[in-house]
Structures are given as C-alpha cells and as structure tokens.
Amino acid sequence: DPDAAEAARAIEVHGRGGIAKLGLGTAEAELPGPDAAEVVSLRIAGLTLPRPGTPRSELLEDERVGLAILRLLAAYAVRLCASDPGRHSVLAMDEAWALLADSQGRALLERISRLGRSQNISPILATQMLGDAEELAPLVGAFFAFGVETSEEARAALTLLRLDPDEESAVRRLIGHRAGRCHLRDFEGQVGAIQVEPPAWMLERLDTTPGR
C-alpha cells in the first residue's frame, strides 16, 4: 500500500534522529519494572515547548514534537504510579500548563487528578501560568501560590486562593513572596501565608541551577 509505505518512511525518519525517537521503541526493548527504584525522575534536555497561548495552527514542528513527548512522559508516569494501587505513589509534574494546550493533554491531567483516590496516587501539578490552573480548579484539593512578578499574575493567584483579587495589600504580598514564602489554600479551604524551608541537603541534591 503506497500510503502505508509513506507513513512508515515518515515514522522511520522521526525515529532515527532528534527527540521524537523517545516516542518510538522496538519490540525487543524491555522496560524496567515500576518497583526498580523508590524515586523515578523523567527528564529530557532540549525539550522545545511553545509559548503559552500559541494557537495550534502556528506551532512549529519542534513544538509539536515537544508537546507529544510531554504527553507520552505523563502517560508513562501515570502507568508507573498506577501499577501497584497498594503502594502510595506521588506523581509530581512540572510544566503542567503545557498539557493544557490541547484536549488530549487536558484529558490526561483530569485523569491524573481523578485517579488519586482510586489508585492511591497523590498528584502534584506545577505551573508558572496561573490562568491555566483555573481549568483544573475543580479537581485540585490544595493550592500553593508562590511569588509572582506582575499584578495580573497576583490577582489570578488570589482568585484561585478564593481571596479578593482587588485587595492591593494582598497583591503586594504575593509579588513580594520570595525564597519559599507562599500562600497556601488547604483541603478545608483555609488560606494563610507560610514559609517552605526544605533542609539544605535536599536543596543541594535537587538543585537544577546550571553551573552549580
């Protein structure tokens, strides 16, 4: 079939170079079991993601591939966590805003949030784009709002915290939050300012700052 041959040729091109080959495997490859380690970290260097709000029709090829890889990573992480419901798993995902860029990503995030109780998973979703979090607000139990740069971002964070976004003193406090200072809205709906202070050894091991 000429169409099938053309599709196979395109897949082979993507599978031989670039980051897209992470989405393709061979039948002979054996994946490690989910109990191989207590902590599994999935990281990709050079992942290209689009600017928030970029229309799907304007995405570059590298950006389309980046979003696809991110969805694959998220789906694989869910598979690892859900493999043993008898063991409590914590699924921490950065750049959650990128998964909200299309219906497939949003459906995956909703599935992750809803799986928490039935599969014994505690999801932690991190995003720098506060507006995107509104779509997941009904599925999120607690919010941590750390420091922001602009009044618009502060007002968006206050809205998610169910506080008055027009209170200028609250806006200034959020803009001034630094070095682990944040607002927390807990599972009971109570809101307060807290200080997060991980031990020095943890900061050293988890530090991703280049050059350190």
MDTraj code that builds the backbone (N, CA, C; nanometers):
import mdtraj as md
import numpy as np

residues = "ASP PRO ASP ALA ALA GLU ALA ALA ARG ALA ILE GLU VAL HIS GLY ARG GLY GLY ILE ALA LYS LEU GLY LEU GLY THR ALA GLU ALA GLU LEU PRO GLY PRO ASP ALA ALA GLU VAL VAL SER LEU ARG ILE ALA GLY LEU THR LEU PRO ARG PRO GLY THR PRO ARG SER GLU LEU LEU GLU ASP GLU ARG VAL GLY LEU ALA ILE LEU ARG LEU LEU ALA ALA TYR ALA VAL ARG LEU CYS ALA SER ASP PRO GLY ARG HIS SER VAL LEU ALA MET ASP GLU ALA TRP ALA LEU LEU ALA ASP SER GLN GLY ARG ALA LEU LEU GLU ARG ILE SER ARG LEU GLY ARG SER GLN ASN ILE SER PRO ILE LEU ALA THR GLN MET LEU GLY ASP ALA GLU GLU LEU ALA PRO LEU VAL GLY ALA PHE PHE ALA PHE GLY VAL GLU THR SER GLU GLU ALA ARG ALA ALA LEU THR LEU LEU ARG LEU ASP PRO ASP GLU GLU SER ALA VAL ARG ARG LEU ILE GLY HIS ARG ALA GLY ARG CYS HIS LEU ARG ASP PHE GLU GLY GLN VAL GLY ALA ILE GLN VAL GLU PRO PRO ALA TRP MET LEU GLU ARG LEU ASP THR THR PRO GLY ARG".split()
xyz = np.array([
    [0.0858, -0.1185, 0.0000],
    [0.0000, 0.0000, 0.0000],
    [0.0898, 0.1240, 0.0000],
    [0.0824, 0.2098, -0.1020],
    [0.1708, 0.3281, -0.1077],
    [0.1532, 0.4218, 0.0119],
    [0.0308, 0.4384, 0.0609],
    [0.0088, 0.5267, 0.1760],
    [0.0764, 0.4704, 0.3012],
    [0.0651, 0.3388, 0.3202],
    [0.1294, 0.2765, 0.4359],
    [0.2811, 0.2883, 0.4272],
    [0.3340, 0.2720, 0.3074],
    [0.4791, 0.2829, 0.2897],
    [0.5264, 0.4253, 0.3193],
    [0.4487, 0.5241, 0.2775],
    [0.4854, 0.6625, 0.3035],
    [0.4793, 0.6929, 0.4534],
    [0.3769, 0.6403, 0.5221],
    [0.3662, 0.6597, 0.6668],
    [0.4846, 0.5942, 0.7385],
    [0.5219, 0.4734, 0.6940],
    [0.6352, 0.4043, 0.7548],
    [0.7642, 0.4826, 0.7332],
    [0.7803, 0.5400, 0.6147],
    [0.9003, 0.6186, 0.5871],
    [0.9077, 0.7406, 0.6794],
    [0.7945, 0.8086, 0.6989],
    [0.7928, 0.9265, 0.7859],
    [0.8251, 0.8891, 0.9302],
    [0.7687, 0.7775, 0.9766],
    [0.7959, 0.7320, 1.1139],
    [0.9430, 0.6972, 1.1306],
    [1.0032, 0.6346, 1.0271],
    [1.1445, 0.5976, 1.0358],
    [1.2323, 0.7216, 1.0441],
    [1.1971, 0.8249, 0.9700],
    [1.2752, 0.9486, 0.9741],
    [1.2743, 1.0084, 1.1143],
    [1.1549, 1.0161, 1.1749],
    [1.1449, 1.0700, 1.3107],
    [1.2149, 0.9801, 1.4127],
    [1.2100, 0.8494, 1.3890],
    [1.2658, 0.7560, 1.4859],
    [1.4165, 0.7475, 1.4856],
    [1.4795, 0.8020, 1.3824],
    [1.6249, 0.7906, 1.3727],
    [1.6994, 0.9113, 1.4273],
    [1.6308, 1.0217, 1.4466],
    [1.7017, 1.1406, 1.4927],
    [1.6123, 1.2322, 1.5724],
    [1.6764, 1.3159, 1.6527],
    [1.6011, 1.4136, 1.7298],
    [1.5299, 1.3522, 1.8483],
    [1.4584, 1.4375, 1.9176],
    [1.3935, 1.3954, 2.0416],
    [1.2710, 1.3087, 2.0174],
    [1.2185, 1.3087, 1.8934],
    [1.0993, 1.2303, 1.8642],
    [1.1235, 1.0803, 1.8791],
    [1.2496, 1.0365, 1.8691],
    [1.2762, 0.8929, 1.8802],
    [1.2456, 0.8401, 2.0202],
    [1.2307, 0.9323, 2.1185],
    [1.1930, 0.8865, 2.2527],
    [1.0536, 0.8255, 2.2533],
    [0.9709, 0.8613, 2.1554],
    [0.8349, 0.8078, 2.1491],
    [0.8243, 0.6771, 2.0745],
    [0.9348, 0.6271, 2.0219],
    [0.9335, 0.5042, 1.9434],
    [1.0287, 0.4027, 2.0056],
    [0.9885, 0.2788, 2.0066],
    [1.0723, 0.1749, 2.0648],
    [1.0724, 0.0512, 1.9768],
    [1.1388, -0.0522, 2.0222],
    [1.1425, -0.1789, 1.9495],
    [1.0758, -0.2864, 2.0336],
    [1.0329, -0.3898, 1.9663],
    [0.9650, -0.4996, 2.0362],
    [1.0588, -0.5720, 2.1317],
    [1.1899, -0.5614, 2.1055],
    [1.2861, -0.6323, 2.1891],
    [1.3192, -0.5575, 2.3176],
    [1.2891, -0.4277, 2.3237],
    [1.3262, -0.3479, 2.4406],
    [1.2392, -0.3840, 2.5596],
    [1.3011, -0.4041, 2.6758],
    [1.2297, -0.4351, 2.7988],
    [1.2383, -0.3162, 2.8933],
    [1.1233, -0.2677, 2.9377],
    [1.1198, -0.1550, 3.0295],
    [1.1417, -0.2025, 3.1722],
    [1.2088, -0.1249, 3.2559],
    [1.2265, -0.1636, 3.3964],
    [1.0932, -0.1627, 3.4684],
    [1.0804, -0.2457, 3.5690],
    [0.9571, -0.2508, 3.6461],
    [0.9403, -0.1257, 3.7310],
    [0.8169, -0.0934, 3.7685],
    [0.7932, 0.0273, 3.8477],
    [0.8515, 0.0209, 3.9869],
    [0.8864, -0.0997, 4.0343],
    [0.9434, -0.1127, 4.1684],
    [1.0964, -0.1153, 4.1644],
    [1.1546, -0.0741, 4.0516],
    [1.3005, -0.0782, 4.0391],
    [1.3676, 0.0261, 4.1270],
    [1.2966, 0.1324, 4.1630],
    [1.3545, 0.2374, 4.2467],
    [1.2438, 0.3074, 4.3225],
    [1.2786, 0.3647, 4.4373],
    [1.1790, 0.4379, 4.5146],
    [1.1427, 0.5694, 4.4470],
    [1.2388, 0.6313, 4.3784],
    [1.2164, 0.7579, 4.3096],
    [1.2541, 0.7416, 4.1633],
    [1.1641, 0.7768, 4.0746],
    [1.1889, 0.7736, 3.9307],
    [1.1763, 0.9164, 3.8790],
    [1.2827, 0.9682, 3.8186],
    [1.2834, 1.1043, 3.7640],
    [1.2939, 1.0971, 3.6124],
    [1.1961, 1.1508, 3.5438],
    [1.1948, 1.1519, 3.3976],
    [1.2267, 1.2933, 3.3505],
    [1.3437, 1.3110, 3.2915],
    [1.3865, 1.4443, 3.2465],
    [1.4325, 1.4361, 3.1017],
    [1.4074, 1.5421, 3.0274],
    [1.4514, 1.5491, 2.8884],
    [1.5205, 1.6824, 2.8661],
    [1.6449, 1.6773, 2.8224],
    [1.7169, 1.8003, 2.7898],
    [1.6820, 1.8423, 2.6470],
    [1.6630, 1.9713, 2.6275],
    [1.6371, 2.0219, 2.4938],
    [1.4937, 2.0094, 2.4474],
    [1.4012, 1.9874, 2.5386],
    [1.2604, 1.9780, 2.5010],
    [1.2098, 2.1170, 2.4628],
    [1.1551, 2.1299, 2.3433],
    [1.1057, 2.2578, 2.2943],
    [0.9554, 2.2653, 2.3145],
    [0.9108, 2.3618, 2.3943],
    [0.7689, 2.3812, 2.4179],
    [0.7274, 2.5175, 2.3625],
    [0.6034, 2.5294, 2.3169],
    [0.5587, 2.6573, 2.2613],
    [0.5358, 2.7610, 2.3697],
    [0.5295, 2.8862, 2.3306],
    [0.4928, 2.9903, 2.4238],
    [0.3473, 2.9716, 2.4629],
    [0.3140, 2.9934, 2.5902],
    [0.1745, 2.9784, 2.6326],
    [0.0813, 3.0638, 2.5474],
    [-0.0302, 3.0042, 2.5065],
    [-0.1288, 3.0763, 2.4279],
    [-0.1073, 3.0688, 2.2778],
    [-0.0004, 2.9997, 2.2325],
    [0.0235, 2.9879, 2.0889],
    [-0.0850, 2.9022, 2.0239],
    [-0.1534, 2.9518, 1.9203],
    [-0.2563, 2.8710, 1.8528],
    [-0.1962, 2.7432, 1.7957],
    [-0.2735, 2.6367, 1.7966],
    [-0.2238, 2.5082, 1.7495],
    [-0.1775, 2.5161, 1.6039],
    [-0.2454, 2.5988, 1.5231],
    [-0.2112, 2.6100, 1.3819],
    [-0.0761, 2.6775, 1.3605],
    [-0.0247, 2.7475, 1.4621],
    [0.1013, 2.8195, 1.4491],
    [0.2183, 2.7479, 1.5157],
    [0.1957, 2.6281, 1.5661],
    [0.3033, 2.5546, 1.6327],
    [0.4097, 2.5114, 1.5326],
    [0.5374, 2.5244, 1.5716],
    [0.6467, 2.4743, 1.4908],
    [0.6584, 2.3231, 1.5073],
    [0.7314, 2.2602, 1.4161],
    [0.7447, 2.1148, 1.4210],
    [0.8066, 2.0698, 1.5531],
    [0.9133, 2.1378, 1.5975],
    [0.9775, 2.1009, 1.7236],
    [0.8823, 2.1171, 1.8418],
    [0.7955, 2.2177, 1.8365],
    [0.6996, 2.2403, 1.9445],
    [0.5927, 2.1326, 1.9460],
    [0.5478, 2.0901, 1.8285],
    [0.4508, 1.9798, 1.8221],
    [0.5108, 1.8517, 1.8798],
    [0.6359, 1.8250, 1.8429],
    [0.7046, 1.7061, 1.8948],
    [0.7222, 1.7174, 2.0459],
    [0.7599, 1.8383, 2.0942],
    [0.7786, 1.8574, 2.2374],
    [0.6528, 1.8299, 2.3170],
    [0.5383, 1.8790, 2.2679],
    [0.4113, 1.8545, 2.3366],
    [0.3760, 1.7059, 2.3348],
    [0.4016, 1.6398, 2.2222],
    [0.3717, 1.4960, 2.2128],
    [0.4567, 1.4166, 2.3102],
    [0.5875, 1.4514, 2.3186],
    [0.6765, 1.3819, 2.4116],
    [0.6318, 1.4045, 2.5555],
    [0.5900, 1.5273, 2.5868],
    [0.5458, 1.5576, 2.7229],
    [0.4220, 1.4750, 2.7590],
    [0.3307, 1.4589, 2.6657],
    [0.2124, 1.3758, 2.6914],
    [0.2521, 1.2301, 2.7129],
    [0.3476, 1.1827, 2.6328],
    [0.3943, 1.0450, 2.6496],
    [0.4580, 1.0250, 2.7867],
    [0.5393, 1.1212, 2.8287],
    [0.6018, 1.1124, 2.9603],
    [0.4974, 1.1078, 3.0708],
    [0.3966, 1.1948, 3.0592],
    [0.2920, 1.1989, 3.1614],
    [0.2148, 1.0675, 3.1654],
    [0.1825, 1.0144, 3.0488],
    [0.1095, 0.8874, 3.0431],
    [0.1929, 0.7735, 3.1015],
    [0.3238, 0.7732, 3.0732],
    [0.4115, 0.6692, 3.1276],
    [0.4231, 0.6823, 3.2787],
    [0.4317, 0.8064, 3.3285],
    [0.4386, 0.8275, 3.4730],
    [0.3126, 0.7771, 3.5416],
    [0.1965, 0.8010, 3.4800],
    [0.0710, 0.7507, 3.5368],
    [0.0727, 0.5983, 3.5397],
    [0.1237, 0.5375, 3.4337],
    [0.1308, 0.3907, 3.4283],
    [0.2186, 0.3363, 3.5407],
    [0.3312, 0.4017, 3.5651],
    [0.4196, 0.3576, 3.6728],
    [0.3505, 0.3676, 3.8086],
    [0.2825, 0.4795, 3.8316],
    [0.2194, 0.5023, 3.9620],
    [0.1000, 0.4097, 3.9845],
    [0.0270, 0.3796, 3.8780],
    [-0.0952, 0.3005, 3.8928],
    [-0.0696, 0.1503, 3.8877],
    [0.0555, 0.1094, 3.8711],
    [0.0852, -0.0333, 3.8578],
    [0.0619, -0.1102, 3.9865],
    [0.0714, -0.0416, 4.1019],
    [0.0529, -0.1082, 4.2306],
    [-0.0307, -0.0191, 4.3231],
    [-0.1647, -0.0292, 4.3164],
    [-0.2503, 0.0556, 4.3997],
    [-0.2293, 0.0361, 4.5486],
    [-0.1683, -0.0758, 4.5874],
    [-0.1439, -0.0999, 4.7286],
    [-0.0317, -0.0157, 4.7851],
    [0.0453, 0.0471, 4.6986],
    [0.1568, 0.1325, 4.7413],
    [0.1235, 0.2771, 4.7069],
    [0.1377, 0.3642, 4.8046],
    [0.1090, 0.5052, 4.7789],
    [0.2158, 0.5648, 4.6887],
    [0.1731, 0.6341, 4.5828],
    [0.2651, 0.6964, 4.4890],
    [0.2396, 0.8464, 4.4841],
    [0.3459, 0.9231, 4.4651],
    [0.3372, 1.0676, 4.4462],
    [0.3840, 1.0997, 4.3051],
    [0.2968, 1.1596, 4.2270],
    [0.3284, 1.1959, 4.0885],
    [0.3438, 1.3473, 4.0806],
    [0.4679, 1.3940, 4.0682],
    [0.4960, 1.5372, 4.0610],
    [0.5291, 1.5729, 3.9166],
    [0.4567, 1.6692, 3.8619],
    [0.4727, 1.7039, 3.7217],
    [0.4940, 1.8541, 3.7062],
    [0.6049, 1.8914, 3.6427],
    [0.6332, 2.0322, 3.6153],
    [0.5790, 2.0686, 3.4773],
    [0.5688, 2.1981, 3.4508],
    [0.5193, 2.2491, 3.3231],
    [0.3807, 2.1943, 3.2907],
    [0.2953, 2.1864, 3.3916],
    [0.1608, 2.1328, 3.3696],
    [0.0814, 2.2185, 3.2723],
    [0.1170, 2.3467, 3.2591],
    [0.0442, 2.4342, 3.1666],
    [0.0522, 2.3821, 3.0231],
    [0.1651, 2.3181, 2.9875],
    [0.1824, 2.2725, 2.8505],
    [0.0821, 2.1618, 2.8156],
    [0.0407, 2.0836, 2.9142],
    [-0.0567, 1.9787, 2.8875],
    [-0.1972, 2.0344, 2.8700],
    [-0.2167, 2.1589, 2.9081],
    [-0.3473, 2.2212, 2.8900],
    [-0.3615, 2.2842, 2.7519],
    [-0.2592, 2.2672, 2.6682],
    [-0.2607, 2.3316, 2.5376],
    [-0.3576, 2.2658, 2.4402],
    [-0.3981, 2.1413, 2.4669],
    [-0.4932, 2.0756, 2.3765],
    [-0.5824, 1.9815, 2.4559],
    [-0.6823, 1.9280, 2.3885],
    [-0.7819, 1.8437, 2.4563],
    [-0.7203, 1.7145, 2.5091],
    [-0.6213, 1.6583, 2.4384],
    [-0.5581, 1.5349, 2.4845],
    [-0.4846, 1.5569, 2.6161],
    [-0.4105, 1.6673, 2.6239],
    [-0.3384, 1.6968, 2.7468],
    [-0.4314, 1.7248, 2.8625],
    [-0.5386, 1.8010, 2.8371],
    [-0.6351, 1.8305, 2.9443],
    [-0.7018, 1.7030, 2.9948],
    [-0.7362, 1.6129, 2.9013],
    [-0.7980, 1.4865, 2.9422],
    [-0.7023, 1.4046, 3.0284],
    [-0.5734, 1.4088, 2.9948],
    [-0.4742, 1.3346, 3.0729],
    [-0.4607, 1.3919, 3.2129],
    [-0.4569, 1.5253, 3.2248],
    [-0.4479, 1.5875, 3.3566],
    [-0.5715, 1.5585, 3.4403],
    [-0.6870, 1.5605, 3.3778],
    [-0.8097, 1.5280, 3.4508],
    [-0.8059, 1.3835, 3.5002],
    [-0.7537, 1.2952, 3.4158],
    [-0.7432, 1.1539, 3.4558],
    [-0.6471, 1.1388, 3.5721],
    [-0.5344, 1.2106, 3.5670],
    [-0.4375, 1.2051, 3.6764],
    [-0.5015, 1.2508, 3.8072],
    [-0.5761, 1.3607, 3.8015],
    [-0.6388, 1.4143, 3.9220],
    [-0.7452, 1.3192, 3.9767],
    [-0.8234, 1.2606, 3.8876],
    [-0.9321, 1.1722, 3.9320],
    [-0.8814, 1.0362, 3.9788],
    [-0.7626, 0.9957, 3.9328],
    [-0.7072, 0.8665, 3.9727],
    [-0.6581, 0.8663, 4.1168],
    [-0.6380, 0.9841, 4.1736],
    [-0.5750, 0.9931, 4.3040],
    [-0.6331, 0.9002, 4.4080],
    [-0.7634, 0.9063, 4.4268],
    [-0.8248, 0.8275, 4.5334],
    [-0.8307, 0.6797, 4.4987],
    [-0.8719, 0.6461, 4.3761],
    [-0.8921, 0.5057, 4.3415],
    [-0.7603, 0.4298, 4.3248],
    [-0.6535, 0.4988, 4.2804],
    [-0.5266, 0.4313, 4.2554],
    [-0.4200, 0.4650, 4.3601],
    [-0.4581, 0.5350, 4.4676],
    [-0.3646, 0.5662, 4.5764],
    [-0.2489, 0.6534, 4.5267],
    [-0.2824, 0.7547, 4.4459],
    [-0.1827, 0.8447, 4.3887],
    [-0.2093, 0.9870, 4.4375],
    [-0.1038, 1.0557, 4.4797],
    [-0.1135, 1.1973, 4.5148],
    [-0.0460, 1.2787, 4.4043],
    [-0.1223, 1.3452, 4.3180],
    [-0.0608, 1.4238, 4.2113],
    [-0.0208, 1.5629, 4.2599],
    [0.0953, 1.6087, 4.2148],
    [0.1427, 1.7448, 4.2401],
    [0.1685, 1.8086, 4.1039],
    [0.0898, 1.9094, 4.0701],
    [0.0994, 1.9745, 3.9398],
    [0.1571, 2.1145, 3.9584],
    [0.2673, 2.1417, 3.8906],
    [0.3324, 2.2731, 3.8996],
    [0.3165, 2.3468, 3.7679],
    [0.2804, 2.4733, 3.7741],
    [0.2665, 2.5541, 3.6544],
    [0.3058, 2.6977, 3.6845],
    [0.3675, 2.7619, 3.5867],
    [0.4015, 2.9033, 3.6001],
    [0.2952, 2.9912, 3.5374],
    [0.1962, 2.9300, 3.4716],
    [0.0887, 3.0047, 3.4077],
    [-0.0378, 2.9883, 3.4894],
    [-0.0681, 3.0872, 3.5717],
    [-0.1777, 3.0737, 3.6670],
    [-0.3135, 3.0633, 3.6005],
    [-0.3296, 3.1272, 3.4852],
    [-0.4588, 3.1231, 3.4196],
    [-0.5008, 2.9830, 3.3825],
    [-0.4020, 2.8964, 3.3474],
    [-0.4343, 2.7600, 3.3086],
    [-0.4886, 2.6782, 3.4237],
    [-0.4471, 2.7114, 3.5448],
    [-0.4889, 2.6327, 3.6607],
    [-0.6388, 2.6420, 3.6848],
    [-0.7034, 2.7462, 3.6324],
    [-0.8462, 2.7617, 3.6543],
    [-0.9243, 2.6434, 3.5983],
    [-0.8762, 2.5860, 3.4873],
    [-0.9469, 2.4737, 3.4264],
    [-0.9410, 2.3496, 3.5145],
    [-0.8384, 2.3393, 3.5981],
    [-0.8247, 2.2232, 3.6852],
    [-0.8706, 2.2510, 3.8276],
    [-0.9154, 2.3737, 3.8540],
    [-0.9523, 2.4121, 3.9901],
    [-1.0506, 2.3151, 4.0551],
    [-1.1526, 2.2663, 3.9836],
    [-1.2452, 2.1725, 4.0488],
    [-1.1813, 2.0402, 4.0875],
    [-1.0654, 2.0079, 4.0284],
    [-1.0016, 1.8789, 4.0545],
    [-0.8851, 1.8887, 4.1514],
    [-0.8504, 2.0104, 4.1939],
    [-0.7330, 2.0302, 4.2800],
    [-0.7776, 2.0563, 4.4228],
    [-0.7167, 1.9853, 4.5177],
    [-0.7583, 1.9995, 4.6561],
    [-0.6903, 2.1126, 4.7297],
    [-0.5624, 2.1359, 4.7006],
    [-0.4864, 2.2387, 4.7718],
    [-0.4013, 2.3160, 4.6720],
    [-0.3820, 2.4448, 4.7001],
    [-0.3016, 2.5313, 4.6144],
    [-0.1867, 2.5921, 4.6938],
    [-0.0686, 2.5953, 4.6330],
    [0.0443, 2.6720, 4.6840],
    [0.0722, 2.7819, 4.5822],
    [0.0605, 2.9075, 4.6219],
    [0.0855, 3.0202, 4.5322],
    [0.2118, 3.0915, 4.5777],
    [0.3205, 3.0719, 4.5031],
    [0.4478, 3.1351, 4.5365],
    [0.4563, 3.2725, 4.4707],
    [0.5709, 3.3380, 4.4832],
    [0.5868, 3.4744, 4.4358],
    [0.5619, 3.4898, 4.2871],
    [0.5062, 3.6025, 4.2474],
    [0.4792, 3.6342, 4.1073],
    [0.5479, 3.7657, 4.0738],
    [0.5442, 3.8020, 3.9460],
    [0.6158, 3.9210, 3.9008],
    [0.5234, 4.0394, 3.8741],
    [0.3974, 4.0143, 3.8387],
    [0.3095, 4.1233, 3.7971],
    [0.1810, 4.1233, 3.8793],
    [0.1118, 4.2376, 3.8752],
    [-0.0161, 4.2497, 3.9453],
    [-0.1206, 4.1569, 3.8845],
    [-0.1161, 4.1379, 3.7527],
    [-0.2126, 4.0497, 3.6867],
    [-0.1984, 3.9065, 3.7358],
    [-0.0731, 3.8610, 3.7468],
    [-0.0493, 3.7249, 3.7963],
    [-0.0935, 3.7134, 3.9416],
    [-0.0675, 3.8165, 4.0210],
    [-0.1071, 3.8132, 4.1620],
    [-0.2585, 3.8041, 4.1756],
    [-0.3314, 3.8797, 4.0948],
    [-0.4777, 3.8761, 4.1020],
    [-0.5322, 3.7399, 4.0583],
    [-0.4681, 3.6797, 3.9575],
    [-0.5099, 3.5460, 3.9158],
    [-0.4871, 3.4450, 4.0282],
    [-0.3728, 3.4579, 4.0976],
    [-0.3437, 3.3674, 4.2092],
    [-0.4426, 3.3876, 4.3233],
    [-0.4751, 3.5121, 4.3529],
    [-0.5712, 3.5402, 4.4604],
    [-0.7080, 3.4828, 4.4282],
    [-0.7465, 3.4865, 4.3005],
    [-0.8742, 3.4284, 4.2598],
    [-0.8764, 3.2783, 4.2862],
    [-0.7657, 3.2102, 4.2533],
    [-0.7580, 3.0661, 4.2785],
    [-0.7572, 3.0359, 4.4277],
    [-0.7024, 3.1273, 4.5050],
    [-0.6998, 3.1091, 4.6509],
    [-0.8330, 3.1457, 4.7153],
    [-0.9261, 3.1970, 4.6326],
    [-1.0588, 3.2411, 4.6791],
    [-1.0472, 3.3611, 4.7727],
    [-0.9522, 3.4492, 4.7403],
    [-0.9369, 3.5744, 4.8118],
    [-0.9758, 3.6891, 4.7187],
    [-0.9858, 3.8093, 4.7734],
    [-1.0266, 3.9259, 4.6960],
    [-0.9123, 3.9701, 4.6038],
    [-0.9281, 3.9555, 4.4705],
    [-0.8200, 3.9925, 4.3797],
    [-0.7986, 4.1433, 4.3693],
    [-0.8901, 4.2220, 4.4235],
    [-0.8780, 4.3679, 4.4153],
    [-0.8161, 4.4293, 4.5408],
    [-0.7792, 4.3455, 4.6366],
    [-0.7163, 4.3964, 4.7585],
    [-0.5681, 4.4223, 4.7316],
    [-0.5314, 4.5492, 4.7251],
    [-0.3960, 4.5863, 4.6848],
    [-0.2896, 4.5341, 4.7808],
    [-0.3186, 4.5297, 4.9093],
    [-0.2194, 4.4798, 5.0047],
    [-0.1898, 4.3325, 4.9798],
    [-0.2929, 4.2549, 4.9445],
    [-0.2728, 4.1128, 4.9153],
    [-0.1937, 4.0957, 4.7863],
    [-0.2197, 4.1821, 4.6887],
    [-0.1442, 4.1780, 4.5632],
    [0.0037, 4.2041, 4.5896],
    [0.0334, 4.3054, 4.6708],
    [0.1728, 4.3385, 4.7005],
    [0.2417, 4.2258, 4.7768],
    [0.1671, 4.1597, 4.8665],
    [0.2284, 4.0496, 4.9423],
    [0.2703, 3.9357, 4.8488],
    [0.1843, 3.9022, 4.7543],
    [0.2177, 3.7936, 4.6623],
    [0.3369, 3.8305, 4.5747],
    [0.3416, 3.9542, 4.5284],
    [0.4543, 3.9970, 4.4472],
    [0.5833, 3.9942, 4.5286],
    [0.5738, 4.0192, 4.6564],
    [0.6914, 4.0218, 4.7423],
    [0.7362, 3.8860, 4.7925],
    [0.6579, 3.7803, 4.7705],
    [0.6974, 3.6471, 4.8173],
    [0.8237, 3.5996, 4.7455],
    [0.9232, 3.5599, 4.8216],
    [1.0472, 3.5053, 4.7668],
    [1.1022, 3.4004, 4.8622],
    [1.1947, 3.3195, 4.8106],
    [1.2710, 3.2229, 4.8928],
    [1.1806, 3.1331, 4.9763],
    [1.0818, 3.0709, 4.9117],
    [0.9977, 2.9747, 4.9799],
    [0.8749, 3.0306, 5.0480],
    [0.8557, 3.1616, 5.0444],
    [0.7360, 3.2217, 5.1033],
    [0.6200, 3.2050, 5.0059],
    [0.5040, 3.1635, 5.0540],
    [0.3906, 3.1411, 4.9653],
    [0.2594, 3.1475, 5.0424],
    [0.1501, 3.1491, 4.9685],
    [0.0164, 3.1358, 5.0246],
    [-0.0309, 2.9927, 5.0024],
    [-0.0958, 2.9364, 5.1000],
    [-0.1490, 2.8015, 5.0907],
    [-0.2996, 2.8041, 5.1119],
    [-0.3723, 2.7414, 5.0202],
    [-0.5136, 2.7123, 5.0427],
    [-0.5248, 2.5629, 5.0649],
    [-0.5612, 2.5224, 5.1873],
    [-0.5576, 2.3804, 5.2212],
    [-0.6860, 2.3100, 5.1777],
    [-0.6963, 2.1819, 5.2139],
    [-0.8091, 2.0994, 5.1706],
    [-0.9406, 2.1406, 5.2356],
    [-0.9320, 2.2175, 5.3420],
    [-1.0524, 2.2671, 5.4087],
    [-1.0916, 2.4059, 5.3591],
    [-1.0155, 2.4608, 5.2654],
    [-1.0455, 2.5929, 5.2130],
    [-0.9865, 2.7071, 5.2929],
    [-0.9058, 2.6757, 5.3964],
    [-0.8417, 2.7798, 5.4763],
    [-0.7180, 2.8322, 5.4029],
    [-0.6955, 2.9626, 5.4119],
    [-0.5853, 3.0260, 5.3397],
    [-0.4950, 3.0994, 5.4375],
    [-0.3629, 3.0854, 5.4189],
    [-0.2676, 3.1563, 5.5031],
    [-0.1310, 3.1606, 5.4374],
    [-0.0490, 3.2533, 5.4813],
    [0.0885, 3.2642, 5.4314],
    [0.1776, 3.1687, 5.5104],
    [0.2619, 3.0949, 5.4411],
    [0.3514, 3.0001, 5.5068],
    [0.4923, 3.0149, 5.4491],
    [0.5897, 2.9567, 5.5182],
    [0.7282, 2.9561, 5.4724],
    [0.7704, 2.8115, 5.4496],
    [0.8139, 2.7803, 5.3285],
    [0.8612, 2.6460, 5.2958],
    [1.0130, 2.6456, 5.3075],
    [1.0671, 2.5605, 5.3935],
    [1.2112, 2.5560, 5.4173],
    [1.2624, 2.4120, 5.4107],
    [1.2908, 2.3609, 5.2901],
    [1.3494, 2.2277, 5.2797],
    [1.4883, 2.2265, 5.3430],
    [1.5321, 2.1127, 5.3954],
    [1.6669, 2.1058, 5.4524],
    [1.7725, 2.1285, 5.3455],
    [1.8901, 2.1742, 5.3882],
    [1.9968, 2.2097, 5.2949],
    [2.0381, 2.0919, 5.2069],
    [2.0424, 1.9698, 5.2624],
    [2.0853, 1.8550, 5.1840],
    [1.9881, 1.8269, 5.0702],
    [1.8591, 1.8521, 5.0933],
    [1.7600, 1.8293, 4.9888],
    [1.7744, 1.9324, 4.8767],
    [1.7947, 2.0586, 4.9146],
    [1.8149, 2.1623, 4.8138],
    [1.9377, 2.1329, 4.7289],
    [2.0423, 2.0825, 4.7926],
    [2.1654, 2.0527, 4.7194],
    [2.1446, 1.9410, 4.6187],
    [2.0719, 1.8390, 4.6583],
    [2.0528, 1.7238, 4.5695],
    [1.9540, 1.7530, 4.4571],
    [1.8558, 1.8372, 4.4828],
    [1.7522, 1.8648, 4.3843],
    [1.7795, 1.9898, 4.3015],
    [1.8878, 2.0605, 4.3316],
    [1.9171, 2.1856, 4.2616],
    [1.9420, 2.1588, 4.1128],
    [1.8726, 2.2329, 4.0274],
    [1.8904, 2.2196, 3.8822],
    [1.9484, 2.3466, 3.8210],
    [1.9993, 2.4380, 3.9049],
    [2.0557, 2.5621, 3.8535],
    [2.1842, 2.5341, 3.7758],
    [2.1943, 2.5756, 3.6503],
    [2.3161, 2.5483, 3.5727],
    [2.4381, 2.6147, 3.6370],
    [2.5509, 2.5423, 3.6358],
    [2.6758, 2.5974, 3.6849],
    [2.7020, 2.5728, 3.8309],
    [2.6038, 2.5166, 3.9026],
    [2.6268, 2.4900, 4.0445],
    [2.6713, 2.3455, 4.0657],
])
top = md.Topology()
chain = top.add_chain()
for i, resn in enumerate(residues, 1):
    res = top.add_residue(resn, chain, resSeq=i)
    for name in ("N", "CA", "C"):
        top.add_atom(name, md.element.get_by_symbol(name[0]), res)
traj = md.Trajectory(xyz[None], top)
